C-alpha cells in the first residue's frame, strides 16, 4: 500500500515536470532555427569609398555568423570583385560593424585596375558588399538599384594636379614659341624671326611631358609613387641621347665652319697686304725715267703676281661669302616642316623617327589610361626605336645645313 502511494506520487511529479518542460522545449526549437537561418547582410556604410581610404560597414547578423565563422577572413566586394588580401582592420561583431582600409596590394592590384581603369569621370557608381574570398558575397542593400560612388580621383587633388600640369604645359608652349628651348641653338636670325624647330629636342620634350603627366595621373588614381619602369627610362635615354648626339654633331659642324672662315679670312688679309706691296713696287718702277732690262722683267713679273693675287682674292671673297651664308641663322617655317626637312627638303630618316615616336606615344597613353601603369616595351621595340634614332643621327653627318635655305623656302 505504501509502495503504491509512492508510485502515484512519483507519477504525479513526472507528469508535472513534463507539463512544465514541454512549453519550454517548444519555445527553444524556433530560436535554434532562427539562429541557423540568420544570414548576414550589409545594411550600412560610412566613409569615403576610395583607394587608400577607410570605410565602415554595418553587417546585419554578423555576431550570429561570427559564432561559427572567422570574420577576420572577410574582404570587401566592389562590383562583385573581391579585394583580395584586404582583411578588416577592426571587427566589432557585437555591434555588427567592420572597418576596412582599402589598400592596393599586389594581390588586389588587378582588381583595382579593373575598377579604376578607363575612367570617364572622377567618380563611378559601384555595388558594395563583403564576404569570404573565393565565395559569394553577402547580401547587400548597396546593389544595382542602390549603388555607391567610388572615387577614382580625389576632386581636390585632381584640380590641383590638373592646374599644375596645365600651367607647366602652357609655360612650355609659350617658351617653345618665343625662345630656342626646342629650336636650333644660336642667335636669332632677325627681329621678329625665330630659328627652326629641332627634331631631337622636340622628341625629348614629347617624352618628358607624356611621362610627367602620366606619372601624376597614376599617382592621383592609385597613390603609387614607384611607377617609372625600365622601358620608360630606356625611352627617356634614347630621346636624350638623340638630342645630345645631334647637338654634338651640329656643334662640330659649326666649329669646322668657323675654322674655315677664320682660315679664309686670314689668307684674304695676307693677300690684300701682299697686293698693296706689289702695287707699291710696280708704282716705284713705273715712276723711274729709265729702267734696266732686268728691272723691266721684274716689273712684268710683279704685274703677273699682282694679277694672280687679285684673282685669288676674288676667289677668297666668294668663298668667304658662301661660308658666311651657310652660317647665317635659319628661319622657322612651321613645326612639321622644320622637324621633317633639312637643306635638301623632306627627309625619310626624319619622318621615320617622327612616326615611331607618335606610335609609341599612343601605346603609352593607352596603357596608362586602361591599365594605370607605365608600359613595359619589349627589347625588340626599344631596339627599333634606337635604330630609328641611330639612323637619324647617322644622316646628320652629311646632312646639309638647314639654316641658310630655310628662309628661302
C-alpha beads as a LAMMPS data file, in Angstrom:
LAMMPS data file: protein, C-alpha beads

409 atoms
408 bonds

1 atom types
1 bond types

-500.0 500.0 xlo xhi
-500.0 500.0 ylo yhi
-500.0 500.0 zlo zhi

Masses

1 110.0

Atoms # bond

1 1 1 0.000 0.000 0.000
2 1 1 2.776 2.307 0.946
3 1 1 4.634 1.420 -2.223
4 1 1 1.562 2.128 -4.324
5 1 1 1.271 5.642 -2.814
6 1 1 4.904 6.383 -3.517
7 1 1 4.496 5.237 -7.102
8 1 1 1.475 7.502 -7.544
9 1 1 3.316 10.474 -6.110
10 1 1 6.252 9.816 -8.476
11 1 1 3.879 9.585 -11.419
12 1 1 2.297 12.923 -10.495
13 1 1 5.718 14.602 -10.185
14 1 1 6.788 13.218 -13.548
15 1 1 3.611 14.456 -15.192
16 1 1 4.113 17.903 -13.675
17 1 1 7.659 18.133 -14.896
18 1 1 6.590 17.014 -18.340
19 1 1 3.850 19.607 -18.401
20 1 1 6.279 22.387 -17.496
21 1 1 9.032 21.101 -19.801
22 1 1 7.025 20.826 -22.993
23 1 1 6.295 24.555 -23.335
24 1 1 9.970 25.338 -22.768
25 1 1 11.016 22.843 -25.338
26 1 1 8.574 24.165 -27.866
27 1 1 9.906 27.687 -27.243
28 1 1 13.536 26.657 -27.784
29 1 1 13.106 24.989 -31.175
30 1 1 12.137 28.149 -33.103
31 1 1 15.046 30.026 -31.528
32 1 1 17.580 27.492 -32.799
33 1 1 16.003 27.594 -36.247
34 1 1 16.092 31.386 -36.287
35 1 1 19.805 31.369 -35.423
36 1 1 20.566 28.850 -38.122
37 1 1 18.597 30.808 -40.746
38 1 1 20.046 34.258 -39.858
39 1 1 22.070 35.299 -42.941
40 1 1 24.421 38.306 -42.791
41 1 1 23.529 41.310 -44.920
42 1 1 25.285 44.636 -45.487
43 1 1 22.821 47.298 -44.406
44 1 1 25.004 50.324 -43.623
45 1 1 28.034 52.206 -44.959
46 1 1 30.161 55.071 -43.668
47 1 1 33.296 56.707 -45.056
48 1 1 34.701 57.534 -48.474
49 1 1 34.830 54.683 -50.980
50 1 1 38.282 55.362 -52.432
51 1 1 41.597 53.553 -52.705
52 1 1 43.817 54.052 -49.638
53 1 1 40.898 55.272 -47.514
54 1 1 38.915 53.937 -44.528
55 1 1 35.340 52.651 -44.668
56 1 1 32.952 51.181 -42.112
57 1 1 30.243 48.618 -42.912
58 1 1 27.263 47.536 -40.845
59 1 1 26.506 43.847 -41.384
60 1 1 23.219 42.521 -40.064
61 1 1 23.504 39.238 -38.077
62 1 1 27.291 39.479 -38.062
63 1 1 27.514 38.305 -34.440
64 1 1 25.487 35.150 -35.169
65 1 1 27.534 34.414 -38.325
66 1 1 30.817 35.028 -36.472
67 1 1 29.881 32.409 -33.893
68 1 1 30.545 29.691 -36.472
69 1 1 32.883 31.523 -38.920
70 1 1 36.026 33.659 -38.855
71 1 1 35.180 37.322 -39.639
72 1 1 38.906 38.151 -39.899
73 1 1 38.859 36.492 -43.363
74 1 1 36.198 38.799 -44.767
75 1 1 37.114 41.095 -47.653
76 1 1 35.207 43.876 -49.453
77 1 1 33.436 43.079 -52.725
78 1 1 33.195 46.043 -55.114
79 1 1 31.137 45.494 -58.262
80 1 1 31.182 41.807 -57.390
81 1 1 35.009 41.695 -57.366
82 1 1 36.801 40.587 -54.200
83 1 1 39.544 42.895 -52.968
84 1 1 41.916 40.033 -52.163
85 1 1 44.051 40.363 -49.048
86 1 1 42.120 43.411 -47.840
87 1 1 41.029 41.998 -44.460
88 1 1 39.258 44.039 -41.744
89 1 1 41.290 46.496 -39.720
90 1 1 38.788 46.256 -36.870
91 1 1 35.931 43.849 -36.115
92 1 1 33.056 44.725 -33.762
93 1 1 30.900 41.640 -34.036
94 1 1 28.677 42.641 -31.107
95 1 1 27.866 45.899 -32.900
96 1 1 27.667 44.233 -36.336
97 1 1 30.358 46.529 -37.690
98 1 1 33.503 46.020 -39.804
99 1 1 36.220 48.583 -40.571
100 1 1 38.381 48.267 -43.697
101 1 1 41.397 50.155 -45.028
102 1 1 41.074 49.943 -48.806
103 1 1 44.653 49.298 -49.879
104 1 1 46.109 48.427 -53.276
105 1 1 48.227 45.362 -52.609
106 1 1 49.982 43.041 -55.083
107 1 1 47.118 40.552 -54.601
108 1 1 44.418 43.139 -55.345
109 1 1 46.229 45.298 -57.920
110 1 1 44.477 43.811 -60.952
111 1 1 41.069 44.200 -59.300
112 1 1 41.753 47.868 -58.620
113 1 1 42.891 48.310 -62.231
114 1 1 39.545 46.850 -63.373
115 1 1 37.695 49.194 -61.025
116 1 1 39.654 52.402 -61.645
117 1 1 40.928 51.954 -65.216
118 1 1 39.417 53.732 -68.257
119 1 1 37.854 56.450 -66.073
120 1 1 35.098 58.643 -67.522
121 1 1 34.940 60.958 -64.530
122 1 1 36.209 61.477 -61.019
123 1 1 33.623 59.011 -59.645
124 1 1 31.787 55.920 -60.856
125 1 1 28.801 54.016 -59.344
126 1 1 29.581 50.588 -57.871
127 1 1 27.939 47.915 -55.757
128 1 1 29.429 47.099 -52.352
129 1 1 29.350 44.060 -50.079
130 1 1 31.662 41.804 -48.055
131 1 1 32.305 38.104 -47.998
132 1 1 34.870 35.386 -47.760
133 1 1 37.457 35.201 -50.538
134 1 1 36.565 32.877 -53.427
135 1 1 32.971 32.631 -52.177
136 1 1 29.770 34.508 -52.867
137 1 1 29.490 37.877 -51.107
138 1 1 26.816 38.624 -48.512
139 1 1 23.515 40.118 -49.487
140 1 1 23.647 43.908 -49.544
141 1 1 21.374 46.892 -49.788
142 1 1 24.018 48.541 -51.986
143 1 1 23.220 46.538 -55.093
144 1 1 22.452 47.543 -58.661
145 1 1 19.495 49.663 -57.641
146 1 1 21.321 51.482 -54.846
147 1 1 24.952 51.967 -55.871
148 1 1 27.654 53.921 -54.062
149 1 1 30.106 56.404 -55.669
150 1 1 33.645 55.045 -55.974
151 1 1 36.110 57.942 -56.085
152 1 1 38.537 57.409 -58.974
153 1 1 40.404 60.688 -58.487
154 1 1 40.026 62.946 -55.481
155 1 1 38.404 66.154 -56.792
156 1 1 40.586 68.443 -54.660
157 1 1 43.872 66.766 -55.556
158 1 1 42.692 66.325 -59.127
159 1 1 42.084 70.042 -59.595
160 1 1 45.457 70.921 -58.076
161 1 1 47.338 68.364 -60.175
162 1 1 45.484 69.332 -63.360
163 1 1 46.263 73.005 -62.761
164 1 1 49.926 72.169 -62.133
165 1 1 50.248 70.131 -65.331
166 1 1 48.383 72.721 -67.420
167 1 1 50.450 75.621 -66.080
168 1 1 53.643 73.701 -66.839
169 1 1 52.394 72.878 -70.342
170 1 1 51.300 76.450 -71.057
171 1 1 54.660 77.835 -69.911
172 1 1 56.469 75.306 -72.086
173 1 1 54.344 76.091 -75.168
174 1 1 54.992 79.800 -74.652
175 1 1 58.742 79.181 -74.342
176 1 1 58.672 76.920 -77.412
177 1 1 57.057 79.659 -79.474
178 1 1 59.172 82.551 -78.250
179 1 1 62.585 81.042 -77.409
180 1 1 65.053 78.406 -78.603
181 1 1 64.055 75.844 -75.929
182 1 1 63.308 73.211 -78.615
183 1 1 64.744 75.065 -81.627
184 1 1 68.116 75.056 -83.311
185 1 1 70.619 76.707 -80.949
186 1 1 72.174 80.043 -81.820
187 1 1 71.303 83.727 -82.146
188 1 1 68.040 84.906 -83.647
189 1 1 68.095 85.416 -87.430
190 1 1 66.499 88.869 -87.341
191 1 1 63.983 90.914 -85.445
192 1 1 60.669 89.098 -85.271
193 1 1 62.149 85.862 -86.672
194 1 1 62.814 82.546 -84.927
195 1 1 65.133 79.641 -85.675
196 1 1 63.768 76.291 -86.959
197 1 1 62.469 73.665 -84.547
198 1 1 64.894 70.867 -83.681
199 1 1 63.709 67.252 -84.093
200 1 1 65.862 65.790 -81.298
201 1 1 64.831 68.421 -78.756
202 1 1 61.160 68.178 -79.777
203 1 1 61.233 64.397 -79.266
204 1 1 62.853 64.792 -75.843
205 1 1 60.172 67.322 -74.824
206 1 1 57.416 64.995 -76.105
207 1 1 58.509 62.089 -73.918
208 1 1 59.128 64.335 -70.928
209 1 1 55.582 65.717 -70.859
210 1 1 53.986 62.367 -71.642
211 1 1 55.792 60.666 -68.735
212 1 1 55.307 63.682 -66.471
213 1 1 51.509 63.829 -66.984
214 1 1 51.163 60.020 -66.788
215 1 1 53.075 59.839 -63.525
216 1 1 50.806 62.458 -61.951
217 1 1 47.652 60.720 -63.252
218 1 1 48.696 57.298 -61.896
219 1 1 49.629 58.809 -58.539
220 1 1 46.260 60.568 -58.271
221 1 1 44.377 57.343 -59.011
222 1 1 46.387 54.717 -57.139
223 1 1 48.608 56.736 -54.746
224 1 1 51.540 54.738 -56.144
225 1 1 54.902 56.507 -56.331
226 1 1 57.206 53.873 -57.822
227 1 1 55.658 53.699 -61.314
228 1 1 58.631 54.519 -63.559
229 1 1 59.521 51.329 -65.443
230 1 1 62.743 50.266 -67.135
231 1 1 61.114 50.835 -70.533
232 1 1 60.304 54.423 -69.609
233 1 1 63.890 55.039 -68.550
234 1 1 65.092 53.500 -71.823
235 1 1 62.806 55.776 -73.858
236 1 1 63.999 58.836 -71.959
237 1 1 67.602 57.718 -72.514
238 1 1 67.068 57.202 -76.254
239 1 1 65.427 60.612 -76.705
240 1 1 68.073 62.360 -74.578
241 1 1 70.869 60.552 -76.423
242 1 1 69.388 61.556 -79.783
243 1 1 69.202 65.225 -78.796
244 1 1 72.705 65.166 -77.296
245 1 1 74.272 63.454 -80.338
246 1 1 72.529 65.888 -82.640
247 1 1 73.833 68.842 -80.637
248 1 1 77.384 67.459 -80.716
249 1 1 77.258 66.927 -84.490
250 1 1 75.866 70.405 -85.125
251 1 1 78.437 71.885 -82.760
252 1 1 81.210 70.071 -84.633
253 1 1 79.921 71.375 -87.952
254 1 1 79.782 74.902 -86.572
255 1 1 83.333 74.573 -85.267
256 1 1 84.591 73.334 -88.641
257 1 1 82.766 76.113 -90.464
258 1 1 84.128 78.707 -88.048
259 1 1 87.644 77.362 -88.566
260 1 1 87.263 77.607 -92.344
261 1 1 86.002 81.161 -92.096
262 1 1 88.943 82.071 -89.882
263 1 1 91.467 80.489 -92.292
264 1 1 89.930 82.136 -95.351
265 1 1 89.758 85.499 -93.585
266 1 1 93.433 85.283 -92.529
267 1 1 94.517 84.347 -96.083
268 1 1 92.444 87.183 -97.506
269 1 1 94.017 89.732 -95.185
270 1 1 97.532 88.478 -96.007
271 1 1 96.748 88.584 -99.736
272 1 1 95.401 92.118 -99.520
273 1 1 98.608 93.186 -97.787
274 1 1 100.673 91.409 -100.459
275 1 1 98.692 93.124 -103.234
276 1 1 99.327 96.518 -101.661
277 1 1 103.082 95.809 -101.544
278 1 1 103.111 94.610 -105.179
279 1 1 101.256 97.714 -106.307
280 1 1 103.749 99.890 -104.437
281 1 1 106.736 98.128 -106.051
282 1 1 105.252 98.364 -109.520
283 1 1 104.457 102.049 -108.981
284 1 1 108.073 102.701 -107.954
285 1 1 109.418 101.024 -111.100
286 1 1 106.980 102.859 -113.336
287 1 1 107.899 106.196 -111.763
288 1 1 111.552 105.903 -112.811
289 1 1 112.574 107.770 -116.009
290 1 1 114.501 104.778 -117.246
291 1 1 114.833 101.185 -116.127
292 1 1 117.195 98.428 -116.990
293 1 1 116.064 95.300 -118.819
294 1 1 116.326 93.381 -115.552
295 1 1 114.034 95.912 -113.825
296 1 1 111.607 95.720 -116.737
297 1 1 111.490 91.943 -116.414
298 1 1 110.973 92.300 -112.662
299 1 1 108.159 94.774 -113.282
300 1 1 106.424 92.337 -115.623
301 1 1 106.861 89.533 -113.089
302 1 1 105.401 91.742 -110.364
303 1 1 102.459 92.575 -112.618
304 1 1 101.774 88.877 -113.180
305 1 1 101.924 88.222 -109.421
306 1 1 99.550 91.121 -108.888
307 1 1 97.094 89.708 -111.401
308 1 1 97.239 86.237 -109.806
309 1 1 96.798 87.719 -106.336
310 1 1 93.745 89.688 -107.447
311 1 1 92.235 86.542 -108.957
312 1 1 92.866 84.610 -105.753
313 1 1 91.449 87.487 -103.699
314 1 1 88.232 87.348 -105.708
315 1 1 88.039 83.591 -105.124
316 1 1 88.573 84.042 -101.385
317 1 1 85.900 86.717 -101.274
318 1 1 83.383 84.425 -102.940
319 1 1 84.362 81.516 -100.684
320 1 1 84.039 83.678 -97.587
321 1 1 80.628 84.851 -98.743
322 1 1 79.463 81.245 -99.183
323 1 1 80.772 80.230 -95.769
324 1 1 79.164 83.214 -94.140
325 1 1 75.898 82.405 -95.905
326 1 1 75.974 78.835 -94.593
327 1 1 76.456 80.147 -91.084
328 1 1 73.512 82.552 -91.289
329 1 1 70.786 81.526 -88.836
330 1 1 67.759 79.888 -90.475
331 1 1 64.161 80.969 -90.099
332 1 1 61.329 78.720 -88.907
333 1 1 58.645 77.900 -91.469
334 1 1 56.340 75.605 -89.463
335 1 1 56.790 72.962 -86.782
336 1 1 56.292 69.922 -89.018
337 1 1 58.338 71.299 -91.880
338 1 1 61.177 72.271 -89.580
339 1 1 61.491 68.840 -87.933
340 1 1 60.848 66.755 -91.067
341 1 1 63.133 68.561 -93.523
342 1 1 66.734 69.684 -93.882
343 1 1 68.587 71.668 -96.528
344 1 1 67.617 69.062 -99.138
345 1 1 63.900 69.127 -98.330
346 1 1 61.809 66.489 -96.565
347 1 1 63.872 63.525 -95.343
348 1 1 62.649 59.964 -94.764
349 1 1 65.026 59.334 -91.854
350 1 1 63.440 62.284 -90.058
351 1 1 59.919 61.082 -90.887
352 1 1 60.777 57.583 -89.617
353 1 1 61.761 58.687 -86.123
354 1 1 58.763 61.060 -86.024
355 1 1 56.322 58.241 -86.958
356 1 1 57.697 55.742 -84.422
357 1 1 57.592 58.363 -81.680
358 1 1 53.893 59.006 -82.375
359 1 1 53.059 55.261 -82.433
360 1 1 54.828 54.551 -79.136
361 1 1 53.216 57.645 -77.641
362 1 1 49.723 56.336 -78.473
363 1 1 50.578 52.943 -76.944
364 1 1 51.948 54.710 -73.873
365 1 1 48.775 56.764 -73.328
366 1 1 46.556 53.707 -73.865
367 1 1 48.498 51.704 -71.258
368 1 1 48.245 54.473 -68.680
369 1 1 44.528 55.106 -69.327
370 1 1 43.424 51.475 -69.356
371 1 1 45.921 49.802 -67.020
372 1 1 47.015 52.650 -64.728
373 1 1 50.637 51.704 -65.277
374 1 1 53.596 52.768 -67.348
375 1 1 54.065 50.374 -70.287
376 1 1 56.773 47.748 -70.462
377 1 1 58.017 47.820 -74.061
378 1 1 59.876 44.776 -75.311
379 1 1 63.593 44.949 -76.003
380 1 1 62.832 44.485 -79.724
381 1 1 60.563 47.536 -79.797
382 1 1 63.072 49.624 -77.884
383 1 1 65.761 48.388 -80.271
384 1 1 63.636 49.520 -83.208
385 1 1 63.326 52.965 -81.628
386 1 1 67.087 53.022 -81.085
387 1 1 67.739 52.066 -84.719
388 1 1 65.483 54.895 -85.915
389 1 1 67.345 57.353 -83.701
390 1 1 70.712 55.966 -84.807
391 1 1 69.723 56.282 -88.480
392 1 1 68.703 59.882 -87.919
393 1 1 71.995 60.649 -86.168
394 1 1 73.945 58.897 -88.934
395 1 1 72.347 61.060 -91.593
396 1 1 73.167 64.165 -89.584
397 1 1 76.848 63.913 -90.547
398 1 1 76.407 64.538 -94.301
399 1 1 73.197 66.494 -93.857
400 1 1 73.392 69.974 -95.322
401 1 1 72.844 72.926 -93.109
402 1 1 69.229 73.926 -92.867
403 1 1 69.883 77.435 -91.684
404 1 1 70.628 79.186 -94.921
405 1 1 67.963 77.501 -97.024
406 1 1 65.096 77.706 -94.545
407 1 1 64.453 81.382 -95.160
408 1 1 64.284 80.818 -98.935
409 1 1 61.635 78.036 -98.958

Bonds

1 1 1 2
2 1 2 3
3 1 3 4
4 1 4 5
5 1 5 6
6 1 6 7
7 1 7 8
8 1 8 9
9 1 9 10
10 1 10 11
11 1 11 12
12 1 12 13
13 1 13 14
14 1 14 15
15 1 15 16
16 1 16 17
17 1 17 18
18 1 18 19
19 1 19 20
20 1 20 21
21 1 21 22
22 1 22 23
23 1 23 24
24 1 24 25
25 1 25 26
26 1 26 27
27 1 27 28
28 1 28 29
29 1 29 30
30 1 30 31
31 1 31 32
32 1 32 33
33 1 33 34
34 1 34 35
35 1 35 36
36 1 36 37
37 1 37 38
38 1 38 39
39 1 39 40
40 1 40 41
41 1 41 42
42 1 42 43
43 1 43 44
44 1 44 45
45 1 45 46
46 1 46 47
47 1 47 48
48 1 48 49
49 1 49 50
50 1 50 51
51 1 51 52
52 1 52 53
53 1 53 54
54 1 54 55
55 1 55 56
56 1 56 57
57 1 57 58
58 1 58 59
59 1 59 60
60 1 60 61
61 1 61 62
62 1 62 63
63 1 63 64
64 1 64 65
65 1 65 66
66 1 66 67
67 1 67 68
68 1 68 69
69 1 69 70
70 1 70 71
71 1 71 72
72 1 72 73
73 1 73 74
74 1 74 75
75 1 75 76
76 1 76 77
77 1 77 78
78 1 78 79
79 1 79 80
80 1 80 81
81 1 81 82
82 1 82 83
83 1 83 84
84 1 84 85
85 1 85 86
86 1 86 87
87 1 87 88
88 1 88 89
89 1 89 90
90 1 90 91
91 1 91 92
92 1 92 93
93 1 93 94
94 1 94 95
95 1 95 96
96 1 96 97
97 1 97 98
98 1 98 99
99 1 99 100
100 1 100 101
101 1 101 102
102 1 102 103
103 1 103 104
104 1 104 105
105 1 105 106
106 1 106 107
107 1 107 108
108 1 108 109
109 1 109 110
110 1 110 111
111 1 111 112
112 1 112 113
113 1 113 114
114 1 114 115
115 1 115 116
116 1 116 117
117 1 117 118
118 1 118 119
119 1 119 120
120 1 120 121
121 1 121 122
122 1 122 123
123 1 123 124
124 1 124 125
125 1 125 126
126 1 126 127
127 1 127 128
128 1 128 129
129 1 129 130
130 1 130 131
131 1 131 132
132 1 132 133
133 1 133 134
134 1 134 135
135 1 135 136
136 1 136 137
137 1 137 138
138 1 138 139
139 1 139 140
140 1 140 141
141 1 141 142
142 1 142 143
143 1 143 144
144 1 144 145
145 1 145 146
146 1 146 147
147 1 147 148
148 1 148 149
149 1 149 150
150 1 150 151
151 1 151 152
152 1 152 153
153 1 153 154
154 1 154 155
155 1 155 156
156 1 156 157
157 1 157 158
158 1 158 159
159 1 159 160
160 1 160 161
161 1 161 162
162 1 162 163
163 1 163 164
164 1 164 165
165 1 165 166
166 1 166 167
167 1 167 168
168 1 168 169
169 1 169 170
170 1 170 171
171 1 171 172
172 1 172 173
173 1 173 174
174 1 174 175
175 1 175 176
176 1 176 177
177 1 177 178
178 1 178 179
179 1 179 180
180 1 180 181
181 1 181 182
182 1 182 183
183 1 183 184
184 1 184 185
185 1 185 186
186 1 186 187
187 1 187 188
188 1 188 189
189 1 189 190
190 1 190 191
191 1 191 192
192 1 192 193
193 1 193 194
194 1 194 195
195 1 195 196
196 1 196 197
197 1 197 198
198 1 198 199
199 1 199 200
200 1 200 201
201 1 201 202
202 1 202 203
203 1 203 204
204 1 204 205
205 1 205 206
206 1 206 207
207 1 207 208
208 1 208 209
209 1 209 210
210 1 210 211
211 1 211 212
212 1 212 213
213 1 213 214
214 1 214 215
215 1 215 216
216 1 216 217
217 1 217 218
218 1 218 219
219 1 219 220
220 1 220 221
221 1 221 222
222 1 222 223
223 1 223 224
224 1 224 225
225 1 225 226
226 1 226 227
227 1 227 228
228 1 228 229
229 1 229 230
230 1 230 231
231 1 231 232
232 1 232 233
233 1 233 234
234 1 234 235
235 1 235 236
236 1 236 237
237 1 237 238
238 1 238 239
239 1 239 240
240 1 240 241
241 1 241 242
242 1 242 243
243 1 243 244
244 1 244 245
245 1 245 246
246 1 246 247
247 1 247 248
248 1 248 249
249 1 249 250
250 1 250 251
251 1 251 252
252 1 252 253
253 1 253 254
254 1 254 255
255 1 255 256
256 1 256 257
257 1 257 258
258 1 258 259
259 1 259 260
260 1 260 261
261 1 261 262
262 1 262 263
263 1 263 264
264 1 264 265
265 1 265 266
266 1 266 267
267 1 267 268
268 1 268 269
269 1 269 270
270 1 270 271
271 1 271 272
272 1 272 273
273 1 273 274
274 1 274 275
275 1 275 276
276 1 276 277
277 1 277 278
278 1 278 279
279 1 279 280
280 1 280 281
281 1 281 282
282 1 282 283
283 1 283 284
284 1 284 285
285 1 285 286
286 1 286 287
287 1 287 288
288 1 288 289
289 1 289 290
290 1 290 291
291 1 291 292
292 1 292 293
293 1 293 294
294 1 294 295
295 1 295 296
296 1 296 297
297 1 297 298
298 1 298 299
299 1 299 300
300 1 300 301
301 1 301 302
302 1 302 303
303 1 303 304
304 1 304 305
305 1 305 306
306 1 306 307
307 1 307 308
308 1 308 309
309 1 309 310
310 1 310 311
311 1 311 312
312 1 312 313
313 1 313 314
314 1 314 315
315 1 315 316
316 1 316 317
317 1 317 318
318 1 318 319
319 1 319 320
320 1 320 321
321 1 321 322
322 1 322 323
323 1 323 324
324 1 324 325
325 1 325 326
326 1 326 327
327 1 327 328
328 1 328 329
329 1 329 330
330 1 330 331
331 1 331 332
332 1 332 333
333 1 333 334
334 1 334 335
335 1 335 336
336 1 336 337
337 1 337 338
338 1 338 339
339 1 339 340
340 1 340 341
341 1 341 342
342 1 342 343
343 1 343 344
344 1 344 345
345 1 345 346
346 1 346 347
347 1 347 348
348 1 348 349
349 1 349 350
350 1 350 351
351 1 351 352
352 1 352 353
353 1 353 354
354 1 354 355
355 1 355 356
356 1 356 357
357 1 357 358
358 1 358 359
359 1 359 360
360 1 360 361
361 1 361 362
362 1 362 363
363 1 363 364
364 1 364 365
365 1 365 366
366 1 366 367
367 1 367 368
368 1 368 369
369 1 369 370
370 1 370 371
371 1 371 372
372 1 372 373
373 1 373 374
374 1 374 375
375 1 375 376
376 1 376 377
377 1 377 378
378 1 378 379
379 1 379 380
380 1 380 381
381 1 381 382
382 1 382 383
383 1 383 384
384 1 384 385
385 1 385 386
386 1 386 387
387 1 387 388
388 1 388 389
389 1 389 390
390 1 390 391
391 1 391 392
392 1 392 393
393 1 393 394
394 1 394 395
395 1 395 396
396 1 396 397
397 1 397 398
398 1 398 399
399 1 399 400
400 1 400 401
401 1 401 402
402 1 402 403
403 1 403 404
404 1 404 405
405 1 405 406
406 1 406 407
407 1 407 408
408 1 408 409
